[in-house]
Amino acid sequence: MAVAPTASLLTKIGKMQSAGCRLCRIVREAQIENTDGLAAETHGLINSAGCEGIVKTITAAHHSIWRHLYDSMHAAQKPKSKLKFVTLDKESNMRTLWRREQFLRICNTEELVEKAQDIEVTIPVKKSQESRYNLDPGSFFVNRFWGRRPDSVKINEALQIGYICEFKQSTDRYEGFLEVKDAEANEQHKSFIGALRLKGTAPEWEFEQINFVGIGC
């Protein structure tokens, strides 16, 4: 199978002057935005939501695959199971989830965000987040925490166990892709899982993260 060369490769072998993503450039030019600081065009960027030119397509594919997986798990669940899918119709960010009474019974909002913020500050600010961070560094980490959106949340109130489910797409072209995507998913919800596991936050509850990795071409 032929693989189209990326701008990064073409720049390396002297066929192009810039390694910046050409799809991202097209989007920015159409929106009359600055084209400086474009992300390097790699297969990893193009196959991820990091590419501005293909983000809607990648996101739609992600949701479609996850929905199929979610429906399969839901259909296989035994009728008497106490494990409930909280986010049935669509993803919800942490702020929306913690407005629900069932989550407020786990721990209060103030205690959760205080401990989550201490963990959020240890997670690097991505290049795509720098403008928001520079605009208001004081509230950035709290807002980033509340804005995190797990693909699904399942809780068993009888056993007081909760699960954060995250789905990632990858290619098997590179060795270690499973470990890379697993680490990426874990970091995404590191502050949430970490805060709930700290002593005193939700003493009667256990929370775990379950990651799924889908392989694309």
Backbone hydrogen bonds in HBPLUS format (Angstrom, degrees):
<---DONOR---> <-ACCEPTOR-->    atom                        ^
c    i                          cat <-CA-CA->   ^        H-A-AA   ^      H-
h    n   atom  resd res      DA  || num        DHA   H-A  angle D-A-AA Bond
n    s   type  num  typ     dist DA aas  dist angle  dist       angle   num
A0010-LEU N   A0006-THR O   2.94 MM   4  6.23 169.6  1.95 156.4 159.6     1
A0011-THR N   A0007-ALA O   2.86 MM   4  5.88 149.3  1.95 143.5 150.9     2
A0008-SER N   A0041-GLU O   3.25 MM  33  5.53 152.3  2.33 148.9 148.4     3
A0012-LYS N   A0008-SER O   3.11 MM   4  6.24 150.5  2.20 137.6 145.7     4
A0013-ILE N   A0009-LEU O   3.07 MM   4  6.41 144.6  2.20 149.9 158.8     5
A0015-LYS N   A0010-LEU O   2.67 MM   5  4.93 148.2  1.77 166.0 160.4     6
A0016-MET N   A0010-LEU O   3.19 MM   6  5.43 130.5  2.45 113.6 109.7     7
A0014-GLY N   A0011-THR O   3.14 MM   3  5.01 161.2  2.18 101.5 106.3     8
A0041-GLU N   A0019-ALA O   2.74 MM  22  5.93 167.8  1.76 173.8 169.5     9
A0021-CYS N   A0039-ALA O   2.83 MM  18  5.87 144.6  1.95 167.0 169.4    10
A0025-ARG N   A0021-CYS O   3.09 MM   4  6.32 151.7  2.17 141.4 149.5    11
A0026-ILE N   A0022-ARG O   3.08 MM   4  6.31 154.8  2.15 143.0 148.5    12
A0027-VAL N   A0023-LEU O   3.20 MM   4  6.50 159.7  2.24 147.8 152.2    13
A0028-ARG N   A0024-CYS O   3.01 MM   4  6.28 166.6  2.03 154.1 157.6    14
A0029-GLU N   A0025-ARG O   2.87 MM   4  6.02 162.2  1.90 154.6 159.7    15
A0030-ALA N   A0026-ILE O   3.01 MM   4  6.14 152.1  2.09 142.8 150.4    16
A0031-GLN N   A0027-VAL O   3.08 MM   4  6.33 138.8  2.26 141.5 152.6    17
A0031-GLN N   A0028-ARG O   3.16 MM   3  5.05 125.7  2.47  91.4 105.5    18
A0033-GLU N   A0028-ARG O   2.77 MM   5  4.89 166.0  1.79 144.6 147.6    19
A0032-ILE N   A0029-GLU O   3.13 MM   3  4.80 159.9  2.18  98.4 103.3    20
A0046-ILE N   A0042-THR O   3.09 MM   4  6.35 170.9  2.09 155.5 157.0    21
A0047-ASN N   A0043-HIS O   2.95 MM   4  6.02 148.4  2.06 144.7 152.8    22
A0048-SER N   A0045-LEU O   3.05 MM   3  5.20 159.7  2.10 110.8 114.0    23
A0051-CYS N   A0048-SER O   3.48 MM   3  6.33 175.4  2.49 119.7 120.0    24
A0054-ILE N   A0051-CYS O   3.24 MM   3  5.68 154.7  2.31 110.7 117.4    25
A0055-VAL N   A0051-CYS O   3.02 MM   4  5.70 115.3  2.46 152.4 167.2    26
A0058-ILE N   A0054-ILE O   2.99 MM   4  6.22 170.1  2.00 165.1 168.0    27
A0059-THR N   A0055-VAL O   2.90 MM   4  5.95 161.8  1.94 148.0 153.5    28
A0060-ALA N   A0056-LYS O   2.98 MM   4  6.07 157.2  2.03 141.9 148.2    29
A0061-ALA N   A0057-THR O   2.98 MM   4  6.21 156.8  2.04 148.6 154.8    30
A0062-HIS N   A0058-ILE O   2.89 MM   4  6.10 156.6  1.95 147.7 154.7    31
A0063-HIS N   A0059-THR O   2.96 MM   4  6.24 165.8  1.99 152.9 155.5    32
A0064-SER N   A0060-ALA O   2.99 MM   4  6.14 154.3  2.06 144.2 151.5    33
A0065-ILE N   A0061-ALA O   2.99 MM   4  6.16 167.9  2.00 155.7 157.7    34
A0066-TRP N   A0062-HIS O   2.93 MM   4  6.08 166.7  1.95 153.9 158.4    35
A0067-ARG N   A0063-HIS O   2.89 MM   4  5.90 152.6  1.96 140.7 148.5    36
A0068-HIS N   A0064-SER O   3.17 MM   4  6.42 154.1  2.24 143.0 148.9    37
A0069-LEU N   A0065-ILE O   3.05 MM   4  6.36 160.1  2.09 150.8 156.2    38
A0070-TYR N   A0066-TRP O   2.72 MM   4  5.90 162.7  1.75 155.5 160.9    39
A0071-ASP N   A0067-ARG O   2.85 MM   4  5.99 163.2  1.87 149.0 153.2    40
A0072-SER N   A0068-HIS O   3.07 MM   4  6.25 149.9  2.16 141.8 149.7    41
A0073-MET N   A0069-LEU O   3.03 MM   4  6.35 157.8  2.08 150.8 156.1    42
A0074-HIS N   A0070-TYR O   2.88 MM   4  6.11 160.6  1.92 153.1 159.2    43
A0075-ALA N   A0071-ASP O   2.90 MM   4  6.01 153.4  1.97 142.8 149.7    44
A0076-ALA N   A0072-SER O   3.09 MM   4  6.24 142.4  2.24 139.6 149.0    45
A0077-GLN N   A0074-HIS O   3.33 MM   3  5.31 152.3  2.41  97.2 105.2    46
A0081-SER N   A0078-LYS O   2.99 MM   3  5.36 163.6  2.02 118.0 123.0    47
A0084-LYS N   A0155-ILE O   2.89 MM  71  5.45 177.6  1.89 148.1 148.5    48
A0155-ILE N   A0084-LYS O   2.97 MM  71  5.45 153.1  2.05 149.6 153.9    49
A0086-VAL N   A0153-VAL O   2.82 MM  67  5.57 162.4  1.85 159.7 165.3    50
A0097-LEU N   A0093-ASN O   3.05 MM   4  6.38 162.7  2.08 156.0 161.3    51
A0094-MET N   A0148-ARG O   3.07 MM  54  5.96 135.3  2.28 153.5 165.9    52
A0098-TRP N   A0094-MET O   2.96 MM   4  6.12 161.5  2.00 151.6 155.7    53
A0095-ARG N   A0146-TRP O   3.20 MM  51  4.88 155.2  2.26 137.2 130.7    54
A0099-ARG N   A0096-THR O   3.20 MM   3  5.40 161.4  2.24 107.7 111.6    55
A0100-ARG N   A0097-LEU O   3.04 MM   3  5.68 163.7  2.07 117.6 122.8    56
A0103-PHE N   A0100-ARG O   3.11 MM   3  5.55 138.0  2.30 108.2 118.9    57
A0104-LEU N   A0100-ARG O   3.07 MM   4  6.38 156.3  2.13 152.6 160.1    58
A0105-ARG N   A0101-GLU O   3.07 MM   4  6.28 134.7  2.28 144.6 155.0    59
A0106-ILE N   A0103-PHE O   2.92 MM   3  5.15 144.3  2.05 103.6 114.6    60
A0107-CYS N   A0103-PHE O   3.44 MM   4  6.94 156.0  2.50 157.3 159.1    61
A0112-LEU N   A0108-ASN O   3.19 MM   4  6.38 161.1  2.22 153.2 158.8    62
A0113-VAL N   A0109-THR O   2.99 MM   4  6.17 173.1  2.00 161.9 162.6    63
A0114-GLU N   A0110-GLU O   3.09 MM   4  6.11 152.8  2.17 143.0 150.5    64
A0115-LYS N   A0111-GLU O   3.31 MM   4  6.44 162.6  2.34 144.7 148.0    65
A0116-ALA N   A0112-LEU O   2.90 MM   4  6.02 153.5  1.97 149.7 158.4    66
A0117-GLN N   A0113-VAL O   2.93 MM   4  5.86 152.5  2.01 140.5 146.5    67
A0119-ILE N   A0116-ALA O   3.06 MM   3  5.25 132.0  2.30  99.9 112.8    68
A0120-GLU N   A0116-ALA O   2.83 MM   4  6.11 155.4  1.89 151.6 159.8    69
A0121-VAL N   A0117-GLN O   3.16 MM   4  6.32 155.4  2.22 153.0 155.1    70
A0122-THR N   A0119-ILE O   3.00 MM   3  5.47 152.5  2.08 111.9 120.5    71
A0123-ILE N   A0120-GLU O   2.98 MM   3  5.31 158.9  2.03 112.0 118.9    72
A0129-GLN N   A0126-LYS O   2.86 MM   3  5.17 151.3  1.94 109.0 118.6    73
A0130-GLU N   A0127-LYS O   3.30 MM   3  5.29 160.3  2.34 103.1 108.9    74
A0133-TYR N   A0129-GLN O   3.02 MM   4  6.28 157.2  2.07 154.6 162.0    75
A0134-ASN N   A0130-GLU O   2.85 MM   4  6.03 165.1  1.88 155.9 159.1    76
A0135-LEU N   A0131-SER O   3.08 MM   4  6.14 140.3  2.24 136.6 146.8    77
A0136-ASP N   A0132-ARG O   3.28 MM   4  6.52 152.7  2.36 145.0 149.7    78
A0140-PHE N   A0136-ASP O   3.13 MM   4  6.02 127.9  2.41 149.1 163.7    79
A0143-ASN N   A0139-SER O   3.00 MM   4  6.15 169.5  2.02 161.0 164.3    80
A0144-ARG N   A0140-PHE O   2.79 MM   4  5.98 151.3  1.87 150.9 160.1    81
A0145-PHE N   A0141-PHE O   3.04 MM   4  6.19 154.0  2.11 138.5 144.9    82
A0146-TRP N   A0142-VAL O   3.02 MM   4  6.33 170.9  2.03 156.6 157.7    83
A0147-GLY N   A0143-ASN O   2.94 MM   4  5.98 136.3  2.13 139.2 150.9    84
A0148-ARG N   A0145-PHE O   3.14 MM   3  5.49 163.2  2.17 111.8 117.1    85
A0152-SER N   A0165-CYS O   3.19 MM  13  5.00 142.1  2.34 143.2 139.8    86
A0165-CYS N   A0152-SER O   2.84 MM  13  5.00 172.9  1.84 155.0 152.5    87
A0154-LYS N   A0163-TYR O   2.95 MM   9  5.10 164.4  1.97 147.6 152.7    88
A0163-TYR N   A0154-LYS O   2.70 MM   9  5.10 157.3  1.75 159.3 162.7    89
A0156-ASN N   A0161-ILE O   2.77 MM   5  5.22 156.7  1.82 161.7 168.1    90
A0160-GLN N   A0156-ASN O   2.67 MM   4  5.48 119.1  2.03 141.5 160.4    91
A0161-ILE N   A0156-ASN O   3.13 MM   5  5.22 151.8  2.21 133.6 141.0    92
A0206-GLU N   A0160-GLN O   3.07 MM  46  6.54 149.7  2.17 145.7 154.8    93
A0162-GLY N   A0206-GLU O   2.80 MM  44  6.22 155.5  1.86 158.5 166.7    94
A0208-GLU N   A0162-GLY O   3.01 MM  46  6.45 155.4  2.07 151.9 157.6    95
A0164-ILE N   A0208-GLU O   2.91 MM  44  6.37 157.6  1.96 152.6 160.0    96
A0210-ILE N   A0164-ILE O   2.79 MM  46  6.11 163.3  1.82 160.4 165.2    97
A0166-GLU N   A0210-ILE O   3.04 MM  44  6.48 155.5  2.11 153.0 158.7    98
A0212-PHE N   A0166-GLU O   2.85 MM  46  6.22 155.5  1.91 159.5 163.7    99
A0168-LYS N   A0212-PHE O   2.83 MM  44  6.22 161.2  1.87 158.5 163.9   100
A0214-GLY N   A0168-LYS O   2.76 MM  46  6.21 158.9  1.80 159.1 165.0   101
A0170-SER N   A0214-GLY O   2.83 MM  44  6.17 146.9  1.94 164.7 174.2   102
A0216-GLY N   A0170-SER O   2.63 MM  46  5.86 167.7  1.65 168.2 172.8   103
A0180-VAL N   A0176-GLY O   3.07 MM   4  6.34 157.1  2.13 153.3 160.3   104
A0181-LYS N   A0177-PHE O   3.04 MM   4  6.20 167.3  2.05 150.8 153.1   105
A0182-ASP N   A0178-LEU O   2.90 MM   4  5.99 152.8  1.97 147.2 155.6   106
A0183-ALA N   A0179-GLU O   2.97 MM   4  6.07 160.0  2.01 144.6 149.6   107
A0184-GLU N   A0180-VAL O   2.98 MM   4  6.19 150.3  2.07 142.1 151.0   108
A0185-ALA N   A0181-LYS O   2.95 MM   4  6.15 157.7  2.00 145.4 150.4   109
A0186-ASN N   A0182-ASP O   2.97 MM   4  6.18 157.7  2.02 146.9 153.5   110
A0187-GLU N   A0183-ALA O   2.96 MM   4  6.15 155.5  2.02 146.9 152.8   111
A0188-GLN N   A0184-GLU O   3.14 MM   4  6.31 146.6  2.26 139.1 148.0   112
A0190-LYS N   A0187-GLU O   3.29 MM   3  4.73 169.4  2.30  97.9 100.6   113
A0193-ILE N   A0189-HIS O   3.03 MM   4  6.21 173.4  2.04 165.3 164.2   114
A0194-GLY N   A0190-LYS O   2.86 MM   4  5.66 154.4  1.93 140.3 148.9   115
A0195-ALA N   A0191-SER O   2.95 MM   4  5.80 155.2  2.01 134.2 141.1   116
A0196-LEU N   A0192-PHE O   3.14 MM   4  6.32 163.4  2.17 150.7 154.7   117
A0197-ARG N   A0193-ILE O   3.12 MM   4  6.27 134.5  2.34 141.6 153.5   118
A0198-LEU N   A0195-ALA O   3.27 MM   3  5.36 148.2  2.38  98.6 107.6   119
A0201-THR N   A0198-LEU O   3.18 MM   3  5.91 171.3  2.19 140.2 142.2   120
A0205-TRP N   A0202-ALA O   3.02 MM   3  5.52 164.4  2.05 122.8 127.9   121
